[in-house]
Amino acid sequence: MFSWDTTDTHGRFQLVLDIGSGSVGAALLDTKFATADHSACIWSKRVHLVFNDNSGADRMVHALKTALMNALLITNSEGRKELEQIDEKARLSGVHVYITAPWVHTAPRRITYSQEHPFTVNQTLLSDLADEADQSIVQTLTDDPLFTTGAIEVLSTTTSQLEINGYDVPDNQTAEAKTLAFTHHTSFISHPVKQAVVDLIVETFGEINTNLQAFMPHFAAAMIAMRTERSFCVFDITHESTEVGIVRDNILTTITQIPIGISTLAKEIAAIKKAPVETGYQLLRNANVADAKLTNKQRDQVTELIGSYEQALSKQLAELEDDLLPPALVCLHTDRDFADFFTQRITHSLHHLYPNDVSITTVPAADIVNQSMPAAGDSALSFATYLTLQSLNHNELLNESTNS
């Protein structure tokens, strides 16, 4: 266990954990060298989850716990040594955990409410309306194996873009109204997953200030802050999942996901070739199936596999909003080795919905971050950009931290 002070929420050294569908990342931040926008990364490590193709929900949670435990143990040894070179009396002050799909499910909702006679808008009314919306979302999660292995909990919730009688007002406004509208984001997590994360952090560091958040809303907020465009898609493609959000007029309006990612495709390609899984990863890195060493039959099968993925993306995008086409600008976050491959897939999937003469622009999140925050440097960007995005407005995150 770290023999560090864990009571100062504004301490110098902070730990960021990135829990993805196929890996767990850990990084140590030094806030002493922070800029106005981000903290400096001084050490990072990534540990991959190990599970077979037939892993059920229980086995997936077990794989997550194992990877997280290993990441924390490595932090406790390698990470600690790095910090002691900076400060022999280094103290860890907080842990910030960002969790992606499929472990969390984030549901943005635009909630509207109206009455014939004036009513009072206050925090109680907003909470009641939000709770009612959350209950309807919980019902939709009962078919997801990861959410049926235990109780469903709210991981985080935010309310924004409050309108009273058609006018924008501060989110904490109390007023009389006949119409009310606001945006409500709720991120859900199953109790076994949340408890495993919290317990392992406590076992490693003792009682420490810990903040758990869903990654997608944070990613969207970072892109809104960094882009001049007000409407775009955000894609987060991890090892076992593709999560998609749509931002309209600087509001994250909807999120969806499909259980297909980098490793999912790589394993299926390797099975087609009857070769080690690294063969599948290599094809994805090269991005061009036509250049791959495949038999005609294998090329047809791989092409069909990739086409199925594109069709699944198109279907999800088409169903996100009733009568609106998704924005033609995409902010893509994924492993840099596979960015070219997924850029092609996203472009093709959007062209299934758009006329051919519409230009689809996909911008890697790493490029956006690098242009907006050049001081982040390669050490942060090598952490698959998660770290740099998660260190945005870091002091604000520390102020919002609560013990979990």
C-alpha positions as CSV (number, residue, x, y, z in Angstrom):
1,M,0.0,0.0,0.0
2,F,1.2,3.5,-0.7
3,S,2.3,5.2,2.5
4,W,1.0,8.5,1.2
5,D,-1.4,11.1,2.7
6,T,-4.8,10.5,1.3
7,T,-6.7,13.3,2.9
8,D,-5.7,16.4,0.9
9,T,-8.0,16.7,-2.1
10,H,-5.9,19.5,-3.6
11,G,-2.6,17.6,-3.2
12,R,0.2,17.5,-5.8
13,F,0.0,13.9,-7.1
14,Q,-3.2,12.4,-8.5
15,L,-3.9,9.0,-10.0
16,V,-6.1,8.6,-13.1
17,L,-7.5,5.2,-13.9
18,D,-9.0,4.5,-17.3
19,I,-11.2,1.4,-17.3
20,G,-12.0,0.4,-20.9
21,S,-13.7,-2.6,-22.4
22,G,-10.4,-4.5,-23.0
23,S,-7.8,-2.8,-20.8
24,V,-7.1,-0.8,-17.6
25,G,-4.8,2.2,-17.8
26,A,-3.2,3.9,-14.8
27,A,-1.4,7.3,-14.9
28,L,0.1,9.6,-12.3
29,L,-0.3,13.3,-12.6
30,D,1.8,16.0,-11.1
31,T,-0.4,19.1,-10.6
32,K,2.6,21.3,-9.7
33,F,3.4,21.5,-13.4
34,A,-0.2,21.9,-14.5
35,T,-1.2,24.5,-17.0
36,A,-4.6,26.2,-16.9
37,D,-6.0,23.3,-18.8
38,H,-4.3,20.1,-17.8
39,S,-1.9,18.4,-15.4
40,A,1.4,16.8,-16.3
41,C,1.7,13.1,-16.8
42,I,4.8,11.6,-15.1
43,W,4.1,7.9,-15.5
44,S,1.6,5.6,-17.1
45,K,0.9,1.9,-17.6
46,R,-1.8,-0.2,-19.4
47,V,-2.9,-3.7,-18.5
48,H,-5.1,-5.8,-20.9
49,L,-8.0,-7.8,-19.8
50,V,-7.8,-11.6,-20.5
51,F,-11.0,-13.5,-21.3
52,N,-12.0,-16.0,-23.9
53,D,-14.6,-15.7,-26.6
54,N,-17.2,-17.5,-24.5
55,S,-16.8,-15.3,-21.4
56,G,-20.1,-14.5,-19.8
57,A,-20.8,-11.5,-17.6
58,D,-19.3,-13.0,-14.5
59,R,-16.1,-13.9,-16.2
60,M,-15.9,-10.5,-17.8
61,V,-16.2,-8.8,-14.4
62,H,-13.5,-11.3,-13.0
63,A,-11.2,-10.3,-15.9
64,L,-11.8,-6.6,-15.1
65,K,-11.0,-7.1,-11.4
66,T,-7.8,-9.0,-12.3
67,A,-6.6,-6.4,-14.7
68,L,-7.4,-3.5,-12.3
69,M,-5.6,-5.3,-9.5
70,N,-2.5,-5.8,-11.6
71,A,-2.6,-2.1,-12.8
72,L,-2.8,-0.9,-9.2
73,L,0.0,-3.3,-8.0
74,I,2.2,-1.9,-10.8
75,T,1.3,1.6,-9.8
76,N,2.3,0.7,-6.3
77,S,5.7,-0.4,-7.4
78,E,6.8,1.2,-10.7
79,G,4.7,4.3,-10.3
80,R,5.8,4.9,-6.8
81,K,9.5,4.7,-7.8
82,E,8.9,7.3,-10.5
83,L,7.3,9.7,-7.9
84,E,10.0,9.2,-5.3
85,Q,12.6,10.4,-7.9
86,I,10.6,13.7,-7.9
87,D,9.8,13.8,-4.3
88,E,10.9,11.3,-1.6
89,K,7.9,12.3,0.5
90,A,5.4,12.0,-2.4
91,R,1.8,11.8,-1.3
92,L,-1.1,10.5,-3.3
93,S,-4.1,12.8,-2.8
94,G,-6.9,11.4,-5.1
95,V,-7.9,8.8,-7.6
96,H,-10.0,9.7,-10.6
97,V,-11.6,6.8,-12.4
98,Y,-13.1,7.1,-16.0
99,I,-15.1,4.1,-17.2
100,T,-16.2,3.3,-20.7
101,A,-18.8,1.1,-22.3
102,P,-19.8,-1.7,-21.8
103,W,-19.2,-1.3,-18.0
104,V,-21.3,1.9,-17.9
105,H,-24.4,3.0,-19.8
106,T,-24.9,6.7,-20.3
107,A,-28.3,8.1,-21.3
108,P,-28.7,11.7,-22.2
109,R,-32.3,12.9,-22.2
110,R,-34.0,16.2,-23.1
111,I,-36.8,16.4,-20.6
112,T,-39.8,18.6,-21.2
113,Y,-42.6,19.5,-18.8
114,S,-45.6,21.8,-19.2
115,Q,-48.8,22.7,-17.3
116,E,-51.8,24.9,-18.1
117,H,-51.3,26.9,-15.0
118,P,-47.9,28.3,-13.7
119,F,-45.8,26.0,-11.5
120,T,-42.6,26.6,-9.5
121,V,-39.4,25.4,-11.0
122,N,-37.0,24.3,-8.3
123,Q,-34.4,21.6,-7.6
124,T,-37.0,19.2,-6.2
125,L,-39.1,19.3,-9.4
126,L,-36.0,18.9,-11.6
127,S,-34.9,15.9,-9.5
128,D,-38.4,14.3,-9.6
129,L,-38.6,14.6,-13.4
130,A,-35.0,13.3,-13.8
131,D,-35.7,10.3,-11.5
132,E,-38.8,9.4,-13.5
133,A,-36.7,9.4,-16.7
134,D,-33.9,7.4,-15.0
135,Q,-36.4,4.7,-14.0
136,S,-37.6,4.3,-17.6
137,I,-33.9,3.8,-18.7
138,V,-33.2,1.2,-16.0
139,Q,-36.0,-0.9,-17.5
140,T,-34.2,-1.0,-20.8
141,L,-31.0,-2.4,-19.2
142,T,-32.5,-5.6,-18.0
143,D,-31.5,-7.4,-21.2
144,D,-27.8,-6.5,-20.8
145,P,-25.9,-9.4,-19.1
146,L,-23.5,-6.9,-17.4
147,F,-26.5,-5.2,-15.8
148,T,-28.4,-8.3,-14.7
149,T,-25.7,-9.7,-12.5
150,G,-26.5,-7.3,-9.7
151,A,-28.3,-4.1,-8.8
152,I,-28.0,-1.1,-11.1
153,E,-26.6,2.0,-9.6
154,V,-26.3,5.6,-10.8
155,L,-22.6,6.4,-11.4
156,S,-23.0,10.1,-12.1
157,T,-25.7,12.5,-13.1
158,T,-25.7,16.1,-14.5
159,T,-28.5,18.6,-15.4
160,S,-27.8,21.4,-17.8
161,Q,-29.3,23.7,-20.5
162,L,-32.3,24.7,-18.4
163,E,-35.1,26.5,-20.3
164,I,-38.1,28.2,-18.7
165,N,-40.8,29.4,-20.9
166,G,-38.5,29.1,-23.9
167,Y,-35.6,31.2,-22.4
168,D,-32.3,29.9,-21.2
169,V,-31.7,30.4,-17.5
170,P,-29.1,29.4,-14.9
171,D,-29.3,25.7,-14.0
172,N,-30.0,26.6,-10.3
173,Q,-32.7,29.0,-11.2
174,T,-36.0,29.0,-9.2
175,A,-38.9,30.6,-11.1
176,E,-42.6,30.3,-12.1
177,A,-43.2,28.7,-15.4
178,K,-45.7,27.1,-17.8
179,T,-43.1,25.2,-19.8
180,L,-39.8,23.7,-18.7
181,A,-37.0,21.9,-20.6
182,F,-33.6,20.7,-19.5
183,T,-30.9,18.2,-20.5
184,H,-30.2,15.4,-18.1
185,H,-27.3,12.9,-18.4
186,T,-27.3,9.8,-16.2
187,S,-24.6,7.1,-16.3
188,F,-25.5,3.7,-14.9
189,I,-23.2,1.0,-13.6
190,S,-23.9,-2.5,-12.1
191,H,-23.2,-2.8,-8.4
192,P,-20.6,-5.6,-8.8
193,V,-18.5,-3.6,-11.2
194,K,-18.6,-0.4,-9.1
195,Q,-17.9,-2.3,-5.9
196,A,-15.0,-4.2,-7.4
197,V,-13.4,-0.9,-8.5
198,V,-13.9,0.8,-5.1
199,D,-12.8,-2.2,-3.1
200,L,-9.6,-2.6,-5.0
201,I,-8.7,1.0,-4.7
202,V,-9.2,0.9,-0.9
203,E,-7.2,-2.3,-0.6
204,T,-4.3,-0.7,-2.4
205,F,-4.3,2.9,-1.1
206,G,-6.5,2.8,2.0
207,E,-9.3,5.3,2.4
208,I,-8.7,7.9,-0.3
209,N,-10.7,10.6,-2.1
210,T,-12.1,8.8,-5.2
211,N,-14.1,10.1,-8.1
212,L,-15.8,7.8,-10.6
213,Q,-17.2,9.1,-13.9
214,A,-18.3,7.8,-17.3
215,F,-15.9,8.6,-20.1
216,M,-18.2,9.5,-23.0
217,P,-19.8,12.7,-21.5
218,H,-16.3,13.9,-20.5
219,F,-15.0,13.2,-24.0
220,A,-17.9,15.0,-25.6
221,A,-17.4,18.0,-23.2
222,A,-13.7,18.1,-24.1
223,M,-14.4,18.1,-27.8
224,I,-17.1,20.8,-27.4
225,A,-14.5,22.9,-25.6
226,M,-11.8,22.3,-28.3
227,R,-13.9,22.6,-31.5
228,T,-15.4,25.6,-33.1
229,E,-18.2,23.5,-34.7
230,R,-21.3,23.1,-32.6
231,S,-22.6,19.8,-34.0
232,F,-20.6,16.6,-34.6
233,C,-20.4,12.9,-33.7
234,V,-18.1,11.5,-31.1
235,F,-16.8,7.9,-31.4
236,D,-14.9,6.1,-28.7
237,I,-13.8,2.7,-30.1
238,T,-12.2,0.4,-27.5
239,H,-11.2,-3.2,-27.6
240,E,-14.6,-4.7,-27.2
241,S,-17.0,-1.8,-27.8
242,T,-17.9,1.1,-30.1
243,E,-19.6,4.0,-28.3
244,V,-21.2,6.8,-30.3
245,G,-22.5,10.1,-29.2
246,I,-24.1,13.0,-31.1
247,V,-23.5,16.6,-30.2
248,R,-26.0,19.2,-31.5
249,D,-25.6,22.8,-30.8
250,N,-23.0,22.0,-28.2
251,I,-25.3,19.6,-26.3
252,L,-24.6,15.8,-26.1
253,T,-28.1,14.7,-27.1
254,T,-27.8,10.9,-27.4
255,I,-25.4,8.0,-26.9
256,T,-25.5,4.4,-28.2
257,Q,-23.0,1.5,-28.3
258,I,-22.4,-1.8,-30.1
259,P,-20.4,-4.7,-28.6
260,I,-17.8,-4.6,-31.3
261,G,-14.3,-3.1,-31.1
262,I,-10.7,-3.5,-32.0
263,S,-10.2,-6.9,-30.4
264,T,-13.6,-8.2,-31.5
265,L,-12.7,-7.7,-35.1
266,A,-9.1,-8.8,-34.8
267,K,-10.1,-12.2,-33.2
268,E,-12.7,-12.8,-35.9
269,I,-10.2,-12.0,-38.7
270,A,-7.7,-14.3,-37.0
271,A,-10.3,-17.1,-36.9
272,I,-11.0,-16.6,-40.6
273,K,-7.3,-16.9,-41.4
274,K,-6.8,-19.7,-38.8
275,A,-3.9,-17.8,-37.5
276,P,-2.8,-16.2,-34.2
277,V,-4.8,-13.1,-33.1
278,E,-1.9,-10.8,-33.8
279,T,-2.5,-11.5,-37.5
280,G,-5.9,-9.9,-37.1
281,Y,-4.5,-6.8,-35.3
282,Q,-1.9,-6.4,-38.1
283,L,-4.6,-6.4,-40.8
284,L,-6.4,-3.6,-38.8
285,R,-3.2,-1.6,-38.5
286,N,-2.6,-1.8,-42.3
287,A,-6.2,-0.6,-42.8
288,N,-6.4,-1.9,-46.4
289,V,-7.9,-5.3,-46.8
290,A,-6.9,-5.4,-50.5
291,D,-3.2,-5.3,-49.5
292,A,-3.6,-8.2,-47.0
293,K,-2.2,-11.6,-47.7
294,L,-5.5,-13.5,-48.0
295,T,-7.0,-16.2,-50.2
296,N,-9.9,-15.1,-52.2
297,K,-12.3,-16.9,-49.9
298,Q,-10.7,-15.3,-46.8
299,R,-10.8,-11.8,-48.4
300,D,-14.5,-12.3,-49.1
301,Q,-15.1,-13.4,-45.5
302,V,-13.1,-10.5,-44.0
303,T,-14.8,-8.0,-46.4
304,E,-18.2,-9.4,-45.2
305,L,-17.2,-9.1,-41.6
306,I,-16.1,-5.5,-42.0
307,G,-19.2,-4.7,-44.0
308,S,-21.4,-6.1,-41.2
309,Y,-19.6,-3.8,-38.7
310,E,-20.3,-0.8,-41.0
311,Q,-23.9,-1.8,-41.4
312,A,-24.3,-2.1,-37.6
313,L,-22.9,1.4,-37.2
314,S,-25.2,2.8,-39.9
315,K,-28.2,1.2,-38.3
316,Q,-27.3,2.6,-34.8
317,L,-26.7,6.1,-36.3
318,A,-30.0,6.0,-38.2
319,E,-31.9,5.1,-35.1
320,L,-30.4,7.6,-32.8
321,E,-32.6,10.5,-33.9
322,D,-35.9,10.1,-35.6
323,D,-35.7,12.4,-38.6
324,L,-32.2,13.9,-38.4
325,L,-29.1,12.7,-40.2
326,P,-26.0,12.5,-37.9
327,P,-23.5,15.3,-38.3
328,A,-20.9,14.8,-41.1
329,L,-18.1,15.7,-38.7
330,V,-16.7,13.0,-36.5
331,C,-14.3,13.2,-33.6
332,L,-12.8,9.8,-33.2
333,H,-11.1,8.4,-30.1
334,T,-9.3,5.1,-30.5
335,D,-5.9,3.5,-30.4
336,R,-3.7,5.4,-32.8
337,D,-2.5,2.3,-34.5
338,F,-6.1,1.6,-35.7
339,A,-7.3,5.1,-36.4
340,D,-7.0,4.8,-40.2
341,F,-9.0,1.6,-40.3
342,F,-11.8,3.0,-38.2
343,T,-11.8,6.3,-40.1
344,Q,-12.6,4.3,-43.2
345,R,-15.3,2.3,-41.5
346,I,-17.0,5.4,-40.1
347,T,-16.9,7.2,-43.4
348,H,-18.5,4.2,-45.2
349,S,-21.2,3.8,-42.5
350,L,-22.1,7.5,-42.8
351,H,-22.2,7.3,-46.6
352,H,-24.8,4.6,-46.3
353,L,-27.0,7.4,-44.8
354,Y,-25.8,10.4,-46.8
355,P,-25.7,11.1,-50.6
356,N,-22.3,10.3,-52.1
357,D,-21.5,13.9,-52.6
358,V,-21.5,14.8,-48.9
359,S,-18.0,15.1,-47.4
360,I,-17.5,13.2,-44.3
361,T,-14.6,14.5,-42.1
362,T,-13.2,12.4,-39.3
363,V,-10.7,14.0,-37.0
364,P,-8.6,11.8,-34.5
365,A,-9.1,13.1,-31.0
366,A,-5.3,12.8,-30.5
367,D,-4.8,15.5,-33.2
368,I,-7.5,17.7,-31.6
369,V,-5.9,17.4,-28.2
370,N,-2.4,17.9,-29.6
371,Q,-3.4,21.1,-31.4
372,S,-5.3,22.5,-28.4
373,M,-2.9,21.4,-25.7
374,P,0.6,21.1,-27.3
375,A,2.2,21.1,-23.9
376,A,0.7,17.7,-23.2
377,G,3.5,16.0,-25.1
378,D,4.0,12.5,-26.4
379,S,4.0,11.0,-22.9
380,A,0.4,11.9,-22.4
381,L,-0.7,11.2,-26.0
382,S,0.8,7.7,-25.8
383,F,-1.7,7.0,-23.1
384,A,-4.3,6.6,-26.0
385,T,-5.3,10.3,-25.4
386,Y,-7.5,9.2,-22.5
387,L,-5.1,10.7,-20.0
388,T,-4.8,14.1,-21.6
389,L,-8.6,14.3,-22.0
390,Q,-9.1,13.3,-18.4
391,S,-6.6,15.8,-17.1
392,L,-8.6,18.7,-18.7
393,N,-9.8,21.1,-16.0
394,H,-8.1,18.9,-13.5
395,N,-8.5,21.3,-10.6
396,E,-12.2,21.5,-11.2
397,L,-12.4,17.7,-11.1
398,L,-10.6,17.8,-7.7
399,N,-13.1,20.2,-6.4
400,E,-15.9,17.9,-7.4
401,S,-14.3,14.7,-6.0
402,T,-16.3,12.8,-3.4
403,N,-15.5,9.7,-1.4
404,S,-17.0,6.6,-3.0
